[in-house]
Amino acid sequence: MLIIIAGAGRIGVGLAKNLRSENRDVVLLDNSAAAVKSAQSIDALVLHGDVMDRAKLKMAGIHQANVFIAATGSDERNLLACAMARHEYSQNGNSVWDLLTICQVSDPDLVQESQDGLLREWSGVDYAVMPIEGSIRRLKTGLRVTCFDQVIPFGHQAYIVELVLTKDARDLAFSTLSEAESRVGGMPTIVGLKRRGHPSIIPTDETQLQPKDQVAVAAIGIRSFPRIVRLLGHDEDDFPECPRVAVFGANQVGSKLAEAYISDGCEVTVIEPDLAIANALAGSEIGGHANLEVINGDHHDRELLREVELPHHDIAVAALDDDHASIAVALMAQSLGVPRTGLILEDADLVSVVKGMGITFAVNKKRVCVDMILTKIHDVLSGSYGVLETIPGLVGIGLTIPSGDDRIGSSLEEIKMPSYCKVAFIQRLDPDGARVTLAANADRVMQGGDRLLCFLPPERVDDLKRKFVE
């Protein structure tokens, strides 16, 4: 599979690294000499040139490509690049629709056009990806539990949570997985483990769990979070049913955050220093909601923050246009007594840094965008695709059991999945056609249409796919 990526920024490079780890052929194309030089460390072909240059597209191998991704900083250039790539692809006798095209956008109207199937008609773009809503979902989930390092949603109430196993995990620490499972009824599945100084592994029954191990745990529904937290030895305050939330900034992300929390029945206070932006939110569709208060004022004005009762809020989140400004206001909210603070950041390197500062949870928009695009590429595997962040070298993919398959009627244990992978969940179709997430118990009997969410090293993805098809 040949994948061409237009744009060698954080998103393009992140995609290239993940795809190369699966042994995919990747070409990066960018008109910035600095970006091209920075991307040279990747084991991929990196070309310097304009994404709108047909000669460069030919040099990149567009006639042999399977996927074209436009991930520059401009919606317009991304759309045009996809349209030109599709047209040039067809000039070699290929069917115009055989090339999968994906573009990153910042305009929600384009995402809606894509979901309605209209964008493909007038631009030739198969999928438009905007990471804001995905980032908000991750942030809201991660803020529920302060000890989580990362939360990855896989849809239909399926989550992978990443956290540290502590010495207080009496039922798990210094036990093998099989011993822990015999001791703990309904033991959640641990799909990945990273020990300091050792590579990441898919744990087996004989893997011994030790304090300070970083683990990835399968969770079904947010109500399962408290049990996982206690099981791994953490002490956690209960999350309020309808928290009171402060949002710093009324920009596109801040407005979406406010809307998301209001839809949950929360009281939301938005603080925005720019009068025009504050008025735009106040005059919007949600501006008149009884649970929304929009304040025009300085984020750093402690007197103002006390007037709006910031210390009595349960959550403070910041998604300002400047990452450092967001961090500063989140730290101020923390110093005033807000128990849970969250950030949506542009810079991936800052996510781990702010955790050490005491910020409860941070999300990197570009990382979410990479995951969303990878999911689209892996649609052939019928499900979500996610990369474990604190346990590098492991990914999650979905595999579907088709109707009439020989494995229908067999238990999960009987279908003998390879040792290099672990099944985290089974997502089954209910009578209404919706998917329900089930625990991956060994005695679970397979049905047609079941989707198995599996974790494994990325270089084994194709091996698993071939074995599963066979």
N, C-alpha and C positions, 0 to 999 in steps of 0.2 A: 504494500500500500504506500503510495506516494502522497504526501501532504505538503502543500505549499502554504506558507504563512506570510502574509503581507503585514509588516510591522515587527521590528525587533526590539520593542520596548519590554516592560516587565511581563505583560500578558503573552506576547509572542515568544519570548524566551522561556517563560514558564511552560507554555504549551510544548515547545520544542523539546525541553528536557524530559517532560513526562512521556512524550511520544517516542523519543529515542530510547528511553528505558524499556519500551515495549518492542524495540528493534524495528520501529517504523522508519521508512525513508522520509526525511524532512528537509525542506528547503526554506530558508528565511530570506526575505527580501525587504530592504529598507533603503530610503534615500538619504539617511543620515550616516555620514562616515563614522561619527562617534559611536552610534548604536551598532553599526556593523562591526567595528573594532571590538566593542565590548562583548558581542555575541560570538566572537571567534573561538572562545574556549569551549563552546558546545560542539559535540561530535555530530555536526550537521553541515550541509552546504549553506554558506551565508553569502548572499549577493548584494552588492551595492547598486541600487537603481530605483527608479520610480515605479511604483506599483501600477501606474497607468501606462507604462511603456510596454507595448506588445513584444518588442524584441527581448526585453528582460523576462517577460512571462514565458516566452519560448525557451530562453536559456534556462529558466527554472524547471522546465519540463512540463508545462501546462497540458500539452497534448497527451501525456501519460499519467496525469494526476488523477487521484480519486477524490481528494478533498481540497478545497481552497478556502482559507480562513483570512478574513480581513480584520486586523486588530490594530489599526492606526488610531490616532487620537481624534479623527474627524469622521462623523457619521456619513457625510456626503462622499468623502473619498472611499470609505469602506463599501458603500453601496455601489458606487461606480466601478471600483476595483472588482467586485464580485460579478457585476454585469459584463465587464470587459473580459474577465477570466472565462466566464461561461461561453461568451461569443467566440473567443479565440480557441477554446477547447473544441468547439463544434467545427472549426475550420479544417480539422484533420480527419473529417469523416465520422467523428464521434457523435453519438446522440446528445443533443444539447442538455438533456436532463440527467445524464449519467454522472455528471460532476456534482458532488455535494458542496454547496456554498453556505458559509456561516459568517456573519459579521457582527462585530461588537458595536452597540449603539448606546447613546445616552438619552435618546428621545423616546419616552414611553409610548407615544403614538405609533412609532415604527414597530415596537414590540406587539402592540395590539393588531396592527396590520398583518404582522407575521402570524399571530395566533389565529386570525380570521382567514388566513390563506390568501390574502390579497397581495402581500408584499412579493410573493413569488411570481405573481402574474405580471406585475409592472416593472419589477427590478431584477427578477431572476434569482433573488436571495432565498434560500430554503429556510434559514433560521436567523432571526435577529436576537441577540443576547444582550440583556441589560442586567448588571449584577446587583442593582440597588435592592430590589425586593428580596432576592436570595440572601443578601447581606443582612437585611433587617430580620429575616426569619432566624438566621443563625445567631444574631445578637440577642434577640428576645429569648431564645432557648438557652443560650449560654449564661444569661444573667440569672436564670432560675437557681443555679447552683454555683457557689463561689469557688469551689475546688476544681471545677472542670477546666482543663487547659484548652480543649476544643470539643465542639459538638458538630457532627456532620449529619444532616438529615438525608434520608434515603426515600422519603415519601411514605405515605400511608402509615404514619406513626412509628416508622422505623428510624432509629438514631444509632450512631456510633459515638460514644463519649470517651474522651481520652483524659486520663488522670493518673495520679501516682498512687501506688499501693503503699500504705503506711505500716509502721510496726504495730499499730493498734488493730490491724485487721486480723483478729484472733483466729478466725475460721479459715483464713487463706495463707497468711504468712508462714513460710517454711514448710508448706505442704505442696505436694504435687497436685496437678489439676484434677486427677482422678480421685485423690483423697479429699480434696475440697468439695467436689461434686457429690461424693457419698455423704459428706457431713452437712452440706447445705442443700435443702430442698429447693428445687426450681432455680438452681445456680445459673446466673446469666452467662452467656457465652463470651469468653475472652478470645478475641480474634487476632490480636497482635500484642507483642511484648518487646520492649526495648530496655536493656540493662546497660548502665554506664560502662563504656569501654568495650561493648559487644554489639554485633550487628542486630538489626531487628529480626524477629522470628515469628513464624506462625506456631503458637504453642501446641504441644501434644499432651496426651494424658500423663506423660512422665515428666513434663516440664515443672520444675519447682519454682514456686512464687516466692519472691524475696522482697523485704521492705525496700523502698525507693525504686522498684520496677515501674516503668511507665507502661500502662496497659490501655488497650482499646477494648471497650466492653459494648456488647450489643444490648440496646435498651428498646423496649416496645412501649411507647407512650411516655409522656412526661411524668406520669404518676409513678413510673418505675424508678425515677431518678433518686428519690430519698433512700430507697433500699440499697441501690448500688453504692451510694455515698457511704452509708453505714457499713456495708459489707467490706469496703476497701479501707475502713478505719478512719474516716473523716467525720468531724462533728459539724453539722450544718443547721442553721436556723431555718424554720419553715418559711416558705415563700408565700407572701400574701396573695389571696385569691384575686383581688383587683388592686394592684399596687398604684400608688400615687407617683407619677412620672414627671421629671423635668427634662425638657429637650433644649439643648443649647444650639440655636441656629434654626432659621426658618427657610433654609435653602431647599433644594429638591429633596435631599436625603432627610433633612429635619422634618419637612412637611409630611413625607411618607412615614417617618417614624411616629409622628403624632397621630396620623390617621390609623396606623396599625394598632397602637395602644388604645385609642378611642374605640375602635371596633371591638376590643376586648372588654369594654366597660370601664376602663381606667380613667381617672382624672389626670389631665395632662396640662402642664404649664410650659409654654414655649417662650424662650427669652431670645430676642433678636435685636442687635444694636442698630441695624439699618431700618429706618422708618418705612421706606417704600416696600421693603421685603416683608416687614411685619404686617403692614396694611394689606399686602397681597394675600397673605395667609388668612388674615381676619376676614377678608372679603371673599374667600374661596368657598367651595361647597361645604367644607367642614367648619368654616370659620364661626358659624353661629351655633355650633354644638354646645350644649349646656356643660359638658365636661372639659371644654377647651378654654384655656385662658392664654391670650397672646400678650406678652409684655415687651414693649420697646425700651431697651436699656442695655447698659454695658454688662457683659458677662462677668467682668472682674470687680464689679461694684458690690462689695460685701454687704453694704447697707441695703441695697436693692434685693440681694439674694435673701437676706433675712426678712425683708418686707413680704416677699412672695412665699415665705415659710419653706425655703429650700431644705433646712435641716429636718423638716417633717415629711419630706418626700422619701419614698422607698427606693427609687431608682433615679439616677441622673445619667443621661446619655448625651454624647457630643459627636457631631459629624460635620464640623466646620470645614470650609474649603482649605484651611491650613492645618495639617496634622498636629504641629506643635501647639497651636492655639487650642485645639481640641483637648490635647493632653493637659494643658495648663488649667482649663476650666474643670476638667474631670477631677484633677487633683485638688482644686479648690473646693469642689463639692464634697469630696472625700474628707477634707479637713474640717468642713462644717457639719459633718456627721451623717452624710448620706451613706447608707450601708452598702449599696450596690452601684457601681459606676461602670459605664460601657462606652466603647469607642468604635466608630467605623473609620478605618484609616486607608490612605492611599499607599503608604509605604509599608511593604511587608516586613522589613527589618525591624520596625518599631513594635510589632505585635508582641514579640517575646520580651522586648525591653519593658513595655508598660506593665506586663504581668509582675515583674520584679518590683515595680513601683507601688504595687498594691491595687492597681486597677482590676476590677473583677473580671472583665471579659472584653476582648477586642477582636474585631473582624477586619480582615484585609479585603477590600473590594476586588482587587485584581486577582487574588487567590480564588475568590468565589467565581469570578468570571472564567478563569481557567477551568475550574471544575465543571461549570455549566457547559462550556464548549466541548470539553472531553466527553461529557454525557451525550451530547448530540452526535459526536463522532462514533460513540460506542452504542448508538441506537440499534445497530445490527445485533448486539448482544441482549437486546430487549430489556434494558433497565438502567438504573442510575450507575454512575461511575464516580468514585470519590477517592481522594488521596489522603492517607493518614498524615497529619502534619507533624505530630510529635514522635511518631514512630515511622521514620523514613524508610522507603523501600517496600512498602506494602500498599496495595490498592484494593478497592472493592468494585466488583462488577456484578451485573445481573444476567442470569441464564434462565431461559424459559423452556419448560417441558411441553412440547407440542402435543396436540391431540393425536391419539393412536400410538404414542411412543411406548416402547417396550418397558420403560421404567415405571409406567403408571401401575399402581397397585403394589409396588415395592416400597419398603421403608427407606428412609434416608440412609440408614446403616447398610442396607442391602445393595444400594446403587453404587457403593464403594467410590466415593469421591477421592481423588489423589491426595497423598499426604502433604503436598506442598500448598494445599488450600484448605480453608475452613469455611463452612456455611454458617452465616450469622443469622439469617432469617429466611422464612419461606413466605412469600406473598401470594395469597390464593384469591381467586375470583369468587365472590359471593353470588347468590342467585340473582341479584340486581346488576351484576356486571362490575361492581366496585371491588377494589382489592383490599384484603384484610391481611395484616402482618401477623404471622404465627412464629412461635419459638422453633428453632431448628433442632427439635428433639430427635434422637436416633430412631425412635419407633414411629415417627411421623410418616404416614403413608402418602405417597405422591399421587397427585391428580393432574389431569391434563390442564395446561395453562398455568401451573404453578411456576412462580419465578423464584429462583434460588439466588440470594445475595451472598456472594462468596468473596473471601479475602485471600490474597496471594501476592507473590512478588510480580511486578509488572512484566518482567521478561517471560513469565509463564502464562500470560493471558492467552496467547495464540495456542499454546499447548492444551490448555484447559478447554478452549473453544473446540479444537479438533476432537479431543477425547469426548466431549459432551455430544457433539454431532454424531460421532461414531456410535 
